[in-house]
């Protein structure tokens, strides 16, 4: 049998262990600072990303605030336009109503009578004019009482004029509020 000397094997194994542990320790000494630097760089990168997000969100918020303010202005303008359109429609409606009334007044005016003024104030229509015959005034008063939208007709002063004929004033009380033209 051969004799085996185990002493050099132990020495070799001890040297290998020392090399392994020194290599491991060296790797740890190199990797730990690298990992620390990497972690530090990562946190710096995260902070920059967060700042970039914050800047982006701040710019978006200011842009959205500007758009919101513009939207409010446009909404107010649209409401004003709608209000003006409603007023315009009410005025057109009042014009149509008064156009019919005035045509009707013109249609039943006696031949010898004419109007000098029509005044609309606070729900009352004041009709002033002249007539050659007193009977024409009575017929005119009766027809004005049958006019659509008129609740009462009051006869004002009827005066004989120097150049002939009669001057008259009728005050008609309007039943609905159609004074949109006055506004």
C-alpha positions as a Markdown table, in Angstrom:
| # | Residue | x | y | z |
|---|---|---|---|---|
| 1 | Unk | 0.0 | 0.0 | 0.0 |
| 2 | Unk | 1.0 | 3.4 | -0.6 |
| 3 | Unk | 1.3 | 5.9 | 2.1 |
| 4 | Unk | -0.6 | 9.2 | 1.6 |
| 5 | Unk | 0.5 | 12.3 | 3.3 |
| 6 | Unk | -2.6 | 14.4 | 4.1 |
| 7 | Unk | -0.6 | 17.3 | 5.5 |
| 8 | Unk | -0.1 | 19.1 | 2.1 |
| 9 | Unk | -3.8 | 18.6 | 1.3 |
| 10 | Unk | -4.8 | 20.4 | 4.4 |
| 11 | Unk | -2.4 | 23.2 | 3.6 |
| 12 | Unk | -3.8 | 23.5 | 0.0 |
| 13 | Unk | -7.4 | 23.4 | 1.3 |
| 14 | Unk | -6.6 | 26.2 | 3.8 |
| 15 | Unk | -5.1 | 28.3 | 1.1 |
| 16 | Unk | -8.1 | 27.7 | -1.1 |
| 17 | Unk | -10.4 | 28.7 | 1.7 |
| 18 | Unk | -8.4 | 31.8 | 2.4 |
| 19 | Unk | -8.5 | 32.7 | -1.3 |
| 20 | Unk | -12.3 | 32.1 | -1.4 |
| 21 | Unk | -12.9 | 34.2 | 1.7 |
| 22 | Unk | -10.6 | 37.0 | 0.6 |
| 23 | Unk | -12.2 | 37.0 | -2.9 |
| 24 | Unk | -15.6 | 37.1 | -1.2 |
| 25 | Unk | -14.5 | 39.8 | 1.1 |
| 26 | Unk | -13.0 | 41.8 | -1.8 |
| 27 | Unk | -16.2 | 41.4 | -3.8 |
| 28 | Unk | -18.1 | 42.6 | -0.8 |
| 29 | Unk | -15.8 | 45.6 | -0.4 |
| 30 | Unk | -16.2 | 46.4 | -4.0 |
| 31 | Unk | -19.9 | 45.7 | -4.4 |
| 32 | Unk | -21.2 | 47.4 | -1.2 |
| 33 | Unk | -19.9 | 50.8 | -2.3 |
| 34 | Unk | -21.2 | 50.2 | -5.8 |
| 35 | Unk | -24.6 | 49.2 | -4.4 |
| 36 | Unk | -24.6 | 52.3 | -2.1 |
| 37 | Unk | -23.7 | 54.5 | -5.0 |
| 38 | Unk | -26.4 | 52.8 | -7.2 |
| 39 | Unk | -29.0 | 53.3 | -4.5 |
| 40 | Unk | -28.0 | 56.9 | -4.1 |
| 41 | Unk | -28.2 | 57.4 | -7.8 |
| 42 | Unk | -31.6 | 55.7 | -7.9 |
| 43 | Unk | -32.9 | 57.9 | -5.2 |
| 44 | Unk | -31.6 | 61.0 | -7.0 |
| 45 | Unk | -33.2 | 59.8 | -10.2 |
| 46 | Unk | -36.5 | 59.2 | -8.3 |
| 47 | Unk | -36.4 | 62.7 | -6.8 |
| 48 | Unk | -35.8 | 64.2 | -10.3 |
| 49 | Unk | -38.7 | 62.1 | -11.7 |
| 50 | Unk | -40.9 | 63.3 | -8.9 |
| 51 | Unk | -39.9 | 66.9 | -9.5 |
| 52 | Unk | -40.5 | 66.5 | -13.2 |
| 53 | Unk | -44.0 | 65.1 | -12.4 |
| 54 | Unk | -44.7 | 67.9 | -10.0 |
| 55 | Unk | -43.6 | 70.5 | -12.6 |
| 56 | Unk | -45.8 | 68.8 | -15.2 |
| 57 | Unk | -48.7 | 68.7 | -12.9 |
| 58 | Unk | -48.2 | 72.3 | -11.9 |
| 59 | Unk | -48.1 | 73.4 | -15.6 |
| 60 | Unk | -51.2 | 71.2 | -16.3 |
| 61 | Unk | -53.0 | 72.7 | -13.3 |
| 62 | Unk | -52.3 | 76.2 | -14.5 |
| 63 | Unk | -53.4 | 75.3 | -18.0 |
| 64 | Unk | -56.5 | 73.7 | -16.7 |
| 65 | Unk | -57.2 | 76.7 | -14.5 |
| 66 | Unk | -56.8 | 79.0 | -17.5 |
| 67 | Unk | -59.2 | 76.8 | -19.6 |
| 68 | Unk | -61.6 | 76.7 | -16.7 |
| 69 | Unk | -61.6 | 80.5 | -16.5 |
| 70 | Unk | -62.1 | 80.7 | -20.3 |
| 71 | Unk | -65.0 | 78.2 | -20.0 |
| 72 | Unk | -66.6 | 80.4 | -17.3 |
| 73 | Unk | -66.2 | 83.5 | -19.4 |
| 74 | Unk | -67.7 | 81.7 | -22.4 |
| 75 | Unk | -70.5 | 80.3 | -20.3 |
| 76 | Unk | -71.4 | 83.8 | -19.0 |
| 77 | Unk | -71.3 | 85.1 | -22.6 |
| 78 | Unk | -73.6 | 82.3 | -23.7 |
| 79 | Unk | -76.0 | 83.1 | -20.9 |
| 80 | Unk | -76.0 | 86.8 | -21.9 |
| 81 | Unk | -76.5 | 85.9 | -25.5 |
| 82 | Unk | -79.4 | 83.6 | -24.5 |
| 83 | Unk | -80.9 | 86.3 | -22.4 |
| 84 | Unk | -80.6 | 88.8 | -25.2 |
| 85 | Unk | -82.2 | 86.3 | -27.6 |
| 86 | Unk | -85.1 | 85.8 | -25.2 |
| 87 | Unk | -85.5 | 89.6 | -25.0 |
| 88 | Unk | -85.3 | 89.9 | -28.7 |
| 89 | Unk | -88.0 | 87.2 | -29.2 |
| 90 | Unk | -90.2 | 88.9 | -26.6 |
| 91 | Unk | -89.7 | 92.1 | -28.5 |
| 92 | Unk | -90.6 | 90.5 | -31.8 |
| 93 | Unk | -93.7 | 88.9 | -30.3 |
| 94 | Unk | -94.7 | 92.3 | -28.9 |
| 95 | Unk | -94.1 | 93.9 | -32.3 |
| 96 | Unk | -96.3 | 91.3 | -34.0 |
| 97 | Unk | -99.1 | 91.8 | -31.4 |
| 98 | Unk | -98.9 | 95.6 | -31.7 |
| 99 | Unk | -98.7 | 95.4 | -35.5 |
| 100 | Unk | -102.0 | 93.5 | -35.5 |
| 101 | Unk | -103.6 | 96.0 | -33.0 |
| 102 | Unk | -102.4 | 99.0 | -35.0 |
| 103 | Unk | -103.7 | 97.5 | -38.3 |
| 104 | Unk | -107.0 | 96.8 | -36.6 |
| 105 | Unk | -107.2 | 100.4 | -35.2 |
| 106 | Unk | -106.4 | 101.7 | -38.7 |
| 107 | Unk | -109.1 | 99.5 | -40.2 |
| 108 | Unk | -112.0 | 100.7 | -38.0 |
| 109 | Unk | -111.0 | 104.4 | -38.0 |
| 110 | Unk | -113.8 | 106.5 | -39.3 |
| 111 | Unk | -113.1 | 108.4 | -42.6 |
| 112 | Unk | -113.3 | 111.8 | -40.9 |
| 113 | Unk | -110.9 | 111.0 | -38.0 |
| 114 | Unk | -107.2 | 110.7 | -37.7 |
| 115 | Unk | -104.7 | 110.1 | -35.0 |
| 116 | Unk | -102.1 | 112.6 | -34.0 |
| 117 | Unk | -100.2 | 110.4 | -31.4 |
| 118 | Unk | -100.1 | 107.0 | -29.8 |
| 119 | Unk | -98.2 | 106.7 | -26.6 |
| 120 | Unk | -97.5 | 103.5 | -24.6 |
| 121 | Unk | -96.6 | 104.0 | -21.0 |
| 122 | Unk | -96.8 | 101.6 | -18.0 |
| 123 | Unk | -99.4 | 99.3 | -19.5 |
| 124 | Unk | -101.6 | 102.1 | -20.9 |
| 125 | Unk | -102.0 | 103.3 | -24.5 |
| 126 | Unk | -102.9 | 107.0 | -24.9 |
| 127 | Unk | -104.6 | 107.7 | -28.2 |
| 128 | Unk | -104.8 | 111.3 | -29.3 |
| 129 | Unk | -106.4 | 112.6 | -32.5 |
| 130 | Unk | -109.0 | 114.7 | -34.3 |
| 131 | Unk | -112.4 | 113.9 | -35.8 |
| 132 | Unk | -114.9 | 115.9 | -37.8 |
| 133 | Unk | -118.0 | 114.3 | -36.3 |
| 134 | Unk | -118.9 | 113.5 | -32.7 |
| 135 | Unk | -120.6 | 110.3 | -33.8 |
| 136 | Unk | -117.3 | 109.0 | -35.2 |
| 137 | Unk | -115.8 | 109.4 | -31.8 |
| 138 | Unk | -118.5 | 107.3 | -30.1 |
| 139 | Unk | -118.0 | 104.5 | -32.7 |
| 140 | Unk | -114.2 | 104.8 | -32.3 |
| 141 | Unk | -114.5 | 104.4 | -28.5 |
| 142 | Unk | -116.8 | 101.4 | -28.9 |
| 143 | Unk | -114.3 | 99.7 | -31.4 |
| 144 | Unk | -111.3 | 100.5 | -29.1 |
| 145 | Unk | -113.1 | 98.7 | -26.3 |
| 146 | Unk | -113.4 | 95.6 | -28.5 |
| 147 | Unk | -109.7 | 95.7 | -29.3 |
| 148 | Unk | -107.8 | 92.5 | -28.3 |
| 149 | Unk | -105.7 | 92.9 | -25.1 |
| 150 | Unk | -107.5 | 96.1 | -23.9 |
| 151 | Unk | -109.3 | 95.8 | -20.6 |
| 152 | Unk | -110.7 | 99.3 | -20.2 |
| 153 | Unk | -111.1 | 102.4 | -22.3 |
| 154 | Unk | -111.4 | 105.8 | -20.6 |
| 155 | Unk | -112.4 | 108.8 | -22.6 |
| 156 | Unk | -110.3 | 111.8 | -21.8 |
| 157 | Unk | -110.9 | 115.4 | -22.9 |
| 158 | Unk | -113.0 | 115.9 | -26.0 |
| 159 | Unk | -112.7 | 119.5 | -27.1 |
| 160 | Unk | -114.1 | 121.5 | -29.9 |
| 161 | Unk | -111.3 | 123.0 | -31.8 |
| 162 | Unk | -111.2 | 126.5 | -33.4 |
| 163 | Unk | -110.5 | 125.2 | -37.0 |
| 164 | Unk | -113.4 | 122.8 | -36.7 |
| 165 | Unk | -113.9 | 119.2 | -35.5 |
| 166 | Unk | -113.1 | 117.7 | -32.2 |
| 167 | Unk | -109.9 | 116.8 | -30.5 |
| 168 | Unk | -110.0 | 113.6 | -28.4 |
| 169 | Unk | -107.9 | 111.6 | -26.0 |
| 170 | Unk | -108.6 | 107.9 | -25.1 |
| 171 | Unk | -106.6 | 106.0 | -22.5 |
| 172 | Unk | -106.6 | 102.3 | -23.0 |
| 173 | Unk | -105.5 | 100.0 | -20.2 |
| 174 | Unk | -103.6 | 97.0 | -21.6 |
| 175 | Unk | -104.5 | 93.7 | -19.9 |
| 176 | Unk | -101.2 | 91.8 | -20.5 |
| 177 | Unk | -97.8 | 93.1 | -19.9 |
| 178 | Unk | -96.5 | 93.6 | -23.5 |
| 179 | Unk | -94.2 | 96.5 | -22.7 |
| 180 | Unk | -91.1 | 94.7 | -24.1 |
| 181 | Unk | -90.9 | 97.4 | -26.7 |
| 182 | Unk | -90.5 | 100.1 | -24.0 |
| 183 | Unk | -87.6 | 98.2 | -22.5 |
